[in-house]
C-alpha cells in the first residue's frame, strides 16, 4: 500500500506542533482521503494511533517536503525509523527532474496534473481578511476552510508521485537516494541543534544597536533627520545635491563614491543586516538555549542549500 501524508501546523518553528493530519491512498482504483483535526476530535490520541496503523502498513509513505512533515510527525510520537526506510519526497523528485522550476506543491499540481483548486484561494482570502501571516500557522483557520485544503494537499502529493517518479531518469535514481539520506541526516542535525551563548549575543546586539544609532545620527546631521537611507530616490537626490551623480545605490556603486554620506550608508546597511539577520535572530529563535536550524534542501535553483524559516 502507498499512502500520502501531509500535516498542518501551529507555525513553522521547530517547536510548533501538527494539529491536523491528512492522508490519501488509492483503493481499488478509487482515491480515498481522510483529515484528522485535533480541534474537531474528542480523542486526538486515538486519531494519531489510527494514522499510525496506516503508516505502519504502508509500503511507501509519500510526502512533499518530507523533512518538514517527518519532523512534525515525530513530535507527535511517531518513531523516526518508521519513515527512514520507506518515505518518498515529491519535492525532491521534481527538483531532480527540473532544478530550474519552482517546487511548490500547488505549482507542480497545476503544471503536471492540470489541477487547480478553489480551496487554496479560499484560504488566501481568509488570511488576507483576518490579517494572518504564514508565520501565524494554520491553526487560526477554521476547519471548514482548512480541511478541504489539507485534503487536496495529500491527494496532490499522491498523484504527483505516481506521475513524476516514472519520469525520473534511471541515472538519477542513485542521486535521489542520496537526497533522501541527506534529508535524514539534516533532520538529525536540526534536532541536535546549536548551542547559543546568550550573553555574547546580547552584547553584540547592543554593540550593533549603538553603531546603527550613531550612523543614523551622523547621516541626519549631513542631510536632515527626515532622510531615509533605505530610499533609492532619496539617496540619489542627496548624493546629487552633494555633487555626485550616480545611477545606482547598490553597495558596489556607493563604494565608488568618495563621499562621507555614501560611506555612512554602506556602513549602516551592513550593520543593519548583521544585527537583524544574525544577532536578532539568534536572540529570539533558540529554544532553551538551542537553535534548531532549518536547512532548505531544495530551496534554490543553483543546487546549493539555504536556511531560514521552514516551508510547510
N, C-alpha and C positions, 0 to 999 in steps of 0.2 A: 504494500500500500504506500502511495505517495501522498503526503499532505503538505499544504502550505500554511504557514502561521505568521501572524502579524500582531504587534502589540501597540496599544495607545497608552501614553504615559502622562504622569503629572507634570513632566518637564523633560529637559534634555540633559540635565546634570547627571553625574554618576549615581547619586543617591536618590534620584527620582524613581518612582515606582510605576509599574504597569498596573493599570486598573481595568483594562479591557483587553481581551484576547479574542482574535478572530481566526478561524481555521477554515480551510477549504479542501475538499477532496472530490475525486470522481468515483462514483459507484455505479457500475453497470451502464457507463456512458453518460451518467447524469451528474452535473455539478451540484454538490451539496456544500453548504457553508453555514457556520454557526458563529454566533457572537456571544461572548460571556462578559457581562459588565458588572463589576463589583458593586456599583451604585444601585443596581436593579436586582441583585441576587441576595437572598437571605443568608445562604450558606456558601460563602465565597470559597472556603476550603474544599468543599465538595466539588465545586466547579473546577478548581485548579487540579483536583485529583482526576476528574473526568478528562480534562485535556491531557493529563499525564498518560492516561491509557491510550489515547490516540498517538501521542509522541512515542511511547514505548513500542507500540505495534507497528509503527511506520518503518518502511524500508529506507525511505528518504524523507528528510524534512526540508522543505523549500522556504527560503526567506529572501527578502530584498533588503540589502544592507544587513547581512546576518550578524555582524559584530554587535550592532545596537540591540537587536532582539534577543540574542543569546544572553547578553549581559542582563537585560531586564528580566528574562525568564529565570535566570539563575538566582536573581534576587527574590523571586517568588518561591524558591526552594527546589527548582528542578536541577538535577546534578549536571555539572559541566560535561561529564563523559556521555551523557545522553545525546548530545549534539555532535561531539567531536568526530565520530566516525561516519555520520550519515547526513550531515547538513549540506545543502547546496545554496548558492547565492546568485540570484539572477542579476544583481547589480554587477558582480564580478564578471559574470559571463558576458553581459552587454558591453562592459568596458574592454574585454578582450576582443570581442568581435569588431568594435569600432571605438578606439580610445579617444576619438575626437567628438563623439556625441555626448549630450547630457545623459546622465544615468538615473534621473528621477523616474519613479515608478509610473506616474501619470503620463509623462512624455513618452516613455517606452511603450506603454499600453496603446497610446494613440498611434505611434509610428509602426509598431509591429502587429498589433491586434486590430487596429482601426477602431479602437474603443475609446469613447469619452463618456463622462458621466456628469449628471446634474449634481450628484452628491458632493463633489469637490467644490463646485461653485456655491452651493447652498452653505457649506461650511465656511467658505471665504466671506460670504455676505454676512453671516452671523458674527464672525470675528471682527469684521470692519464695523458693524453696527454696535458691537459691545466693546470696541477698542481693545481687543485682545491681541497680544503678540504671540509669535511662535514660542518664545521662552515661557509663556504662561501655561504651556502644555495643552492637553486636550480635555482635562477634567472639567473645566468650566462649561464645556459644550454639552447641551442636553443629549440624552440617549437617543431620542428620535431623530436627531440630526447626525450624530456621530456614528451610530451603529450601522446605517447603510453605507457610510463612507468606509468604515473599517471592514465591513463585509466585502466590498468591492476590492479593497487592497489585497485581501487574501486570495480572492478569485483571480485578480490580475496577475498576482505573483505565480500562481499555479499555471495559468495559461501561458505566461511568458516563458516559464521554464520549459514547458512542452514545445514551445515554438523555437526558443533560442538555443537550447542545448544541442539539438541536432545540427544547428548551423555552425556550431563551434568547430573550427577546423581541427582535425585529429592531431596535427602537430602542436596545437595549443593546449591539448588536454594535460600534458605534464605541467605546463605553466599554471593552468587553472588549479591543479592540485597543490602547487606551491603557494598560490594565492590563498587557498583555504587554510593551509598550515600557517601561513603568515597571520591570517585572521585570528587563529587560536593563540599564536604567540603574542600578538598585540593585546588580546584580551587579558592574558596573564600579566603582561607588563602594566597595563592600565589598572588592573586590580591591585597590584602591589603598590603602585603609585610612587610619588617622590616626596620625601620629607622636606618641609619648608621651614626655614629659620625665620619665624615671625618677627623677632627683634631686628634682624637685618633688613627685612622687607619694610618694616615701619620706618626705620632710619632712612632708607633710600627713598621712600615715598616723600618724606619730609624734605630731604635734600633736593629732590627734583621739584617739589612744590615750591620751595623757596626760589629755586633757579627760574622757574616759569614766572613767578611773581615779579622778580627783578627784571627779567627780559621784557615782560609786558609793560612794566613801569617805564623803562628806558624807551621803548617804542612809542609809548604815549607822549613822552617828552619831545620826541622828534617830530611826530605827525599828528598829535592830538589823541585824546582819550576815546574818541568815537571811532577811531580807526580799527578795522577788523583785519588782522593779519592773515586770516583764512580766506579772505575775499580776493579772488583773482583780479577783479576790476579795480578794487581799491589799492592793491599792491602796485599794479601797473601805473595807476594815476599818481600815487605817492612817489614812485621812482621817477616818473616823468617830470614831476614838479621839482625833483632834486637834480634834474639834468641827465637822467639815464633813460633812454628809450629802449625798452625791451618788449618782446612779443610773447614771452613765456615766463611763468612764475615757478617753473619746476626747480628742484634743488640744483641741478646742474647749471641751469640758466642763471640763477641768483648767485651762484658761486663765481660766475664770471664778472659780476658787477662789483667794482671797487668802491663800495659804499657801506657805511655802518648799518643803515637800515636793512639792506639786503642780508648782511651777515647776521643781524639780530633775528630776522625772520627765519632763516635756515636753522639757527640755534634753537629758536622757540619750537619749531616743528619737530626737531629731533628730540628735544626734552619732553614735549607732549607725548610723542609716540612711545618713548621708553617708559615713561611713567604709566600711561594708560594701558599699553599693550602688555607690559611685563609686571611692574610692581603693583599697580592697582588690581590686576587680575590675580596675582599671587596672594593678595590680601583677602580677596573675597571667595576665591574658588576652593581652597583647601577644606577638607572635611577632617576635623580632629587633627589638624596639622599635616595632613597628607593630601597632596594634589594628585587627583586621578585624571590624567590627560585623556584626550580623545584624538586618536590618530585617524585621519581620513585616508583610508587605504586607496579609494578610487576617486579622490576628490579633485584631482587636477587632470588636465589633458596632456601634460608633459610627461607623465609617468611617475613623478615624484609624489611622496606623501605630503600632506599638510596636517595641521592640527587646529583644533578650535571646538566650538560647540558641536555636539553630536547632531546628526540629521536623523530624525525619527522616520 
